[in-house]
């Protein structure tokens, strides 16, 4: 009886050890499996299932919630991955070719034995645009005459629109991170080489420039400042002059149009004014003639006295105005005589 119990215990321990060994092997395989990939556009990537393939009843790959490949089923015909996916039927590894930026994301491998699901394997893929041009380096410096030293302010920028890039400066045997660098040096240090490197996970590009600390540095900086100020003045001055010219032209045009309208108005009024004046003169002449004629009919002597004046005869007596008048015989009472 004791022997049977001993054999049973040995079998149980052996089975437990094998099970633990198998689980540990699975964990080692899963832990050693690559879970993060950084690739550039156009590359090819292969995702490992990271689990044993024996006895697997079902297996599938997903990108987020989108199923893109499944065991014993043709790979997805999704337009994003058309003719770019390959599922290995033996180990269930997934290969994606001709990568694009849209392929970035979280890929999950789901599998199981019958109704028992195994742990889900999640893999991260980041597809990057490669850097193909050198970065641009700009600088500004200040000369300190008191101790004959310089302060350099440099900036490095990537020429292409690429996200998630890092910047590194190298000066001699020193390295600094960041897109800008402020560096202090003395005149006696001579030429200094500044190297800027811009990089991402799949590529990098560098550019270098040599600077020397001298009192010409401040002069050059002042010249650059004056040049920038002059450019700014031109950019502001010329548009202002153009606007003023337009305003003056518009005012001159308005004045010209107003004076032209006034002249035309006067020309239109002149004939009617002359005609009115002529009519008034004709009416006045007619009234004057009528008054004279009326005076003649009523025997008004004052008019004729004015016309003949007071004339003396040779005998020294004053003639009778009525007798000396040319119109004397016109009196109706004297026309018949004694």
C-alpha positions as CSV (number, residue, x, y, z in Angstrom):
1,X,0.0,0.0,0.0
2,X,2.8,2.4,0.9
3,X,4.5,1.6,-2.4
4,X,1.3,2.4,-4.4
5,X,1.0,5.7,-2.6
6,X,4.7,6.4,-3.2
7,X,4.3,5.7,-7.0
8,X,1.1,7.9,-7.1
9,X,3.0,10.7,-5.4
10,X,5.9,10.4,-7.8
11,X,3.5,10.5,-10.8
12,X,1.7,13.5,-9.5
13,X,4.9,15.4,-8.8
14,X,6.2,14.5,-12.3
15,X,3.0,15.6,-14.0
16,X,3.0,18.9,-12.0
17,X,6.6,19.5,-12.8
18,X,6.0,19.0,-16.5
19,X,3.0,21.3,-16.4
20,X,5.0,24.0,-14.6
21,X,7.8,23.5,-17.1
22,X,5.5,23.9,-20.0
23,X,3.9,27.0,-18.6
24,X,7.3,28.5,-17.8
25,X,8.4,27.8,-21.3
26,X,5.3,29.5,-22.7
27,X,6.0,32.5,-20.4
28,X,9.6,32.6,-21.5
29,X,8.6,32.5,-25.2
30,X,6.0,35.2,-24.6
31,X,8.4,37.4,-22.7
32,X,11.2,37.0,-25.3
33,X,8.8,37.8,-28.1
34,X,9.2,41.3,-29.6
35,X,6.2,43.5,-28.7
36,X,7.1,46.9,-30.1
37,X,8.2,47.6,-33.7
38,X,9.4,50.9,-35.3
39,X,9.5,50.7,-39.1
40,X,9.8,53.3,-41.9
41,X,7.4,53.7,-44.7
42,X,7.8,51.0,-47.3
43,X,9.4,48.4,-44.9
44,X,8.1,44.9,-44.2
45,X,7.3,43.7,-40.7
46,X,6.6,40.2,-39.3
47,X,4.6,39.7,-36.1
48,X,5.1,36.6,-34.0
49,X,2.2,34.9,-32.3
50,X,4.5,34.4,-29.3
51,X,2.6,31.2,-28.3
52,X,2.9,27.5,-29.3
53,X,0.8,26.5,-32.2
54,X,0.2,22.8,-31.3
55,X,-3.5,22.0,-30.8
56,X,-4.7,25.5,-31.6
57,X,-8.4,25.4,-32.6
58,X,-8.8,29.0,-33.6
59,X,-6.5,32.0,-34.2
60,X,-6.9,35.5,-35.6
61,X,-5.2,38.8,-35.9
62,X,-6.8,42.2,-35.3
63,X,-5.8,45.8,-35.7
64,X,-7.8,47.5,-33.0
65,X,-11.3,46.0,-33.5
66,X,-10.8,45.2,-37.2
67,X,-10.1,41.5,-37.9
68,X,-7.5,41.3,-40.6
69,X,-6.5,37.6,-40.7
70,X,-8.0,34.3,-39.4
71,X,-6.9,30.7,-39.3
72,X,-8.2,28.5,-42.2
73,X,-9.8,31.6,-43.7
74,X,-8.5,33.8,-46.4
75,X,-6.9,37.0,-45.2
76,X,-9.0,40.2,-45.0
77,X,-9.8,42.0,-48.2
78,X,-9.9,45.3,-46.4
79,X,-8.7,48.0,-48.9
80,X,-6.1,49.2,-46.4
81,X,-4.2,45.8,-46.5
82,X,-5.1,44.6,-49.9
83,X,-2.4,42.2,-51.3
84,X,-0.1,43.1,-48.3
85,X,-0.9,40.5,-45.7
86,X,0.4,36.9,-45.2
87,X,-0.6,34.5,-42.4
88,X,1.7,31.6,-41.8
89,X,-0.6,28.5,-41.3
90,X,2.0,26.7,-39.1
91,X,3.0,29.2,-36.5
92,X,0.4,31.9,-37.2
93,X,2.9,34.6,-37.7
94,X,1.6,37.6,-39.6
95,X,3.6,39.5,-42.2
96,X,2.7,43.0,-43.5
97,X,4.5,44.4,-46.5
98,X,4.8,47.9,-48.0
99,X,4.0,49.6,-44.7
100,X,2.2,53.0,-44.7
101,X,1.8,55.5,-41.9
102,X,-1.9,54.3,-41.5
103,X,-0.6,50.9,-40.5
104,X,0.5,52.2,-37.1
105,X,-1.5,50.9,-34.2
106,X,-2.1,48.0,-31.8
107,X,-2.2,44.5,-33.3
108,X,-3.6,41.6,-31.2
109,X,-3.3,37.8,-31.6
110,X,-6.3,35.9,-30.2
111,X,-6.2,32.1,-30.0
112,X,-7.5,29.1,-28.0
113,X,-8.0,25.4,-27.5
114,X,-11.6,24.6,-28.2
115,X,-13.6,26.9,-26.0
116,X,-10.6,27.9,-23.8
117,X,-9.0,31.1,-24.9
118,X,-5.3,31.7,-24.4
119,X,-3.8,35.0,-23.3
120,X,-4.1,37.7,-25.9
121,X,-0.8,38.9,-27.4
122,X,-0.6,42.6,-28.1
123,X,2.0,44.1,-30.4
124,X,2.6,47.8,-31.1
125,X,3.6,49.1,-34.5
126,X,4.9,52.6,-35.3
127,X,5.5,53.5,-38.9
128,X,7.7,56.6,-39.4
129,X,8.5,58.9,-42.3
130,X,12.3,58.8,-42.9
131,X,14.3,62.0,-42.7
132,X,15.9,62.7,-46.1
133,X,17.2,66.3,-45.8
134,X,19.7,68.0,-43.6
135,X,18.5,70.2,-40.7
136,X,18.9,74.0,-40.9
137,X,21.2,75.7,-38.4
138,X,20.7,79.4,-37.5
139,X,22.8,81.4,-35.1
140,X,23.1,84.6,-33.2
141,X,26.0,85.8,-31.1
142,X,27.0,88.6,-28.7
143,X,30.5,89.9,-28.1
144,X,31.6,90.7,-24.5
145,X,34.5,93.2,-24.6
146,X,35.1,93.2,-20.9
147,X,36.5,89.6,-20.9
148,X,36.8,89.1,-24.7
149,X,34.2,86.3,-24.8
150,X,31.1,85.4,-26.8
151,X,27.7,83.9,-26.2
152,X,26.3,81.9,-29.1
153,X,22.6,81.1,-29.4
154,X,22.0,78.4,-32.0
155,X,18.8,76.8,-33.2
156,X,18.4,73.6,-35.2
157,X,15.2,72.7,-37.2
158,X,14.1,69.9,-39.4
159,X,13.3,71.0,-43.0
160,X,10.6,68.4,-43.5
161,X,7.3,68.2,-41.7
162,X,8.1,65.1,-39.6
163,X,6.7,64.5,-36.2
164,X,8.4,62.8,-33.2
165,X,12.0,63.9,-34.0
166,X,14.7,64.4,-31.5
167,X,17.6,66.9,-31.6
168,X,21.2,66.5,-30.4
169,X,24.1,69.0,-30.3
170,X,27.7,67.9,-30.4
171,X,30.5,70.4,-29.5
172,X,33.8,68.8,-29.2
173,X,33.4,65.8,-26.9
174,X,30.2,67.2,-25.3
175,X,26.6,66.3,-26.3
176,X,23.5,68.2,-25.4
177,X,19.8,67.5,-26.3
178,X,17.2,70.0,-27.5
179,X,16.6,72.1,-30.6
180,X,18.3,75.2,-29.2
181,X,21.7,75.6,-27.7
182,X,23.3,78.5,-25.8
183,X,27.1,78.2,-25.7
184,X,29.7,80.4,-24.0
185,X,33.2,80.6,-25.3
186,X,36.3,82.9,-25.2
187,X,38.3,84.5,-28.0
188,X,41.3,82.4,-27.3
189,X,39.4,79.1,-27.8
190,X,39.6,79.6,-31.6
191,X,37.3,77.8,-34.1
192,X,34.5,75.7,-32.6
193,X,32.5,73.2,-34.6
194,X,28.8,72.8,-33.8
195,X,27.0,69.7,-35.1
196,X,23.2,69.3,-35.0
197,X,21.7,65.9,-35.5
198,X,17.9,65.4,-36.0
199,X,16.7,61.8,-35.8
200,X,13.7,59.6,-35.3
201,X,13.5,55.8,-34.8
202,X,14.3,54.9,-38.4
203,X,16.7,57.6,-39.7
204,X,18.8,60.6,-38.8
205,X,20.5,63.6,-40.6
206,X,23.2,66.0,-39.4
207,X,24.7,69.4,-40.3
208,X,27.8,71.2,-39.0
209,X,29.0,74.8,-38.9
210,X,32.2,76.4,-37.6
211,X,32.2,79.6,-35.5
212,X,34.9,81.7,-34.0
213,X,34.6,84.2,-31.1
214,X,35.8,87.7,-32.1
215,X,34.8,91.4,-31.8
216,X,33.5,91.1,-35.4
217,X,30.7,88.9,-34.1
218,X,28.9,91.9,-32.5
219,X,29.4,94.0,-35.6
220,X,27.9,91.3,-37.8
221,X,25.1,90.9,-35.4
222,X,24.5,94.7,-35.5
223,X,24.5,94.7,-39.3
224,X,22.0,91.8,-39.3
225,X,19.8,93.8,-36.9
226,X,20.0,96.9,-39.0
227,X,19.3,94.9,-42.1
228,X,16.3,93.3,-40.5
229,X,15.1,96.8,-39.3
230,X,15.5,98.2,-42.8
231,X,13.6,95.4,-44.3
232,X,10.8,95.9,-41.7
233,X,10.7,99.6,-42.5
234,X,10.3,98.9,-46.2
235,X,7.6,96.4,-45.6
236,X,5.6,99.0,-43.6
237,X,6.5,102.2,-45.5
238,X,5.7,101.2,-49.0
239,X,2.2,100.0,-48.3
240,X,1.5,103.2,-46.4
241,X,2.7,105.3,-49.3
242,X,0.6,103.3,-51.7
243,X,-2.5,103.8,-49.6
244,X,-1.8,107.6,-49.3
245,X,-1.5,107.8,-53.1
246,X,-4.8,106.1,-53.6
247,X,-6.5,108.4,-51.2
248,X,-5.0,111.5,-52.9
249,X,-6.1,110.2,-56.3
250,X,-9.6,109.6,-55.1
251,X,-9.9,113.1,-53.5
252,X,-8.6,114.7,-56.7
253,X,-11.0,112.8,-58.8
254,X,-13.9,113.8,-56.5
255,X,-12.9,117.5,-56.7
256,X,-12.6,117.3,-60.5
257,X,-16.0,115.7,-60.8
258,X,-17.6,118.2,-58.5
259,X,-16.1,121.2,-60.4
260,X,-17.2,119.7,-63.7
261,X,-20.8,119.3,-62.5
262,X,-20.8,122.9,-61.2
263,X,-19.6,124.2,-64.5
264,X,-22.2,122.3,-66.4
265,X,-24.9,123.6,-64.1
266,X,-23.8,127.2,-64.7
267,X,-23.8,126.7,-68.5
268,X,-27.3,125.4,-68.3
269,X,-28.6,128.3,-66.3
270,X,-26.9,131.1,-68.4
271,X,-29.3,131.0,-71.4
272,X,-32.4,131.1,-69.2
273,X,-31.0,134.0,-67.2
274,X,-30.2,136.0,-70.3
275,X,-33.6,135.3,-71.7
276,X,-35.2,136.5,-68.4
277,X,-33.1,139.7,-68.5
278,X,-34.1,140.4,-72.1
279,X,-37.7,140.0,-71.2
280,X,-37.5,142.3,-68.3
281,X,-35.8,145.0,-70.4
282,X,-38.5,144.7,-73.1
283,X,-41.2,145.1,-70.5
284,X,-39.5,148.2,-68.9
285,X,-39.2,149.8,-72.4
286,X,-42.8,149.2,-73.1
287,X,-43.9,150.7,-69.8
288,X,-41.7,153.8,-70.4
289,X,-43.2,154.3,-73.9
290,X,-46.7,154.0,-72.5
291,X,-46.0,156.6,-69.8
292,X,-44.7,159.1,-72.4
293,X,-47.7,158.5,-74.7
294,X,-50.1,159.0,-71.7
295,X,-48.4,162.3,-70.8
296,X,-48.9,163.5,-74.4
297,X,-52.5,162.7,-74.4
298,X,-53.2,164.5,-71.1
299,X,-51.2,167.6,-72.0
300,X,-48.5,167.2,-69.4
301,X,-46.4,170.3,-69.9
302,X,-43.6,169.3,-67.6
303,X,-42.3,166.9,-70.1
304,X,-42.1,169.4,-72.8
305,X,-40.6,172.0,-70.6
306,X,-37.8,169.6,-70.0
307,X,-37.4,169.0,-73.7
308,X,-37.4,172.7,-74.8
309,X,-35.9,174.4,-71.8
310,X,-36.4,178.1,-70.9
311,X,-35.4,180.2,-73.9
312,X,-35.3,184.1,-74.0
313,X,-36.5,186.0,-77.0
314,X,-34.4,188.8,-78.6
315,X,-36.7,191.4,-77.1
316,X,-35.6,190.2,-73.6
317,X,-38.9,188.6,-72.7
318,X,-39.5,185.1,-71.9
319,X,-41.6,183.3,-74.4
320,X,-44.6,181.4,-73.3
321,X,-43.7,177.8,-73.2
322,X,-46.9,176.7,-74.8
323,X,-46.4,179.1,-77.7
324,X,-42.8,178.2,-78.3
325,X,-43.4,174.5,-78.1
326,X,-43.3,172.5,-81.3
327,X,-46.5,170.8,-80.1
328,X,-48.4,174.0,-79.3
329,X,-50.8,173.6,-82.2
330,X,-51.7,170.2,-80.9
331,X,-53.9,171.7,-78.1
332,X,-57.5,170.9,-79.1
333,X,-58.8,174.1,-77.8
334,X,-56.5,176.3,-79.9
335,X,-57.0,174.4,-83.0
336,X,-60.1,176.4,-84.2
337,X,-58.6,179.9,-83.6
338,X,-60.6,183.3,-83.0
